[in-house]
Amino acid sequence: MDTATAKALLQSDDVAKLRKEAISLQNYNTDSSAEEEQILKLQLLLWNRILQLSASAPDSEKAAVYVSSGNVWMRMGDNERASGQLQKALALQKSAGDCIATVKTLQLLGQAAVNSSDYAAATEYYQKAIAELVENNEQQSELALAYSQLASVFEVQSEFATALQWIDKATDIYDKIASDKEDEIVAVVEAQRGTLQEKLGEYEQAVVSLSKAHNALLKTRGEDHPRTQEISFLLEMARSLVD
């Protein structure tokens, strides 16, 4: 988008048009870091313009804009500003009683904290997301993934045994997950379990877990998918260590 077109767009009062352009830019791919930076800056300007025009919009809509803005700041590597936008979204979502939106924002706050190596804050955000899901009896698939995210915080700190304990909580709720979601969750959680078991030297257990993840990935993504091939490699490595 050239400068003149961008300036004209930012003067528009058409929120739907502005939102459509901001969303389209999220999917814009470029190999130029300089161009990518300009695209991200334009996205921020668009979301800010939408906020200016959304004073009377429902809280849920304003919260969604803050989340989008926070995501852009995170992509730009400014996790502090990302957290600021996400906190504004969180306040609006809690006020509206929107459990799933609240959980998603808490998880993004957790990711921003991980990016900043603030693992204590990340742990707190992920635990709040889990508590929100449990309290509101929300989807078990979301709860399993939330346990997986919390496990990742301990994994990055090399606290593998603690991470594995949280993964165990995720696998404990498999039987509560709807069948159309189960393979997807198994692929995520068992892959994480298997890599943790490898790091702990539990190679036989890792083979079992990675085999489950590999079978689930074959169903959901196919043999040629990069993630399937990655898990296949880890599985063969674990098998070689058993032998």
PyMOL commands that set and color helices and strands:
alter all, ss='L'
color gray80, all
select helices_A, chain A and resi 3-10+15-26+33-52+59-75+79-96+99-115+119-135+140-156+160-171+174-176+179-199+203-220+226-242
alter helices_A, ss='H'
color red, helices_A
deselect
rebuild
show_as cartoon
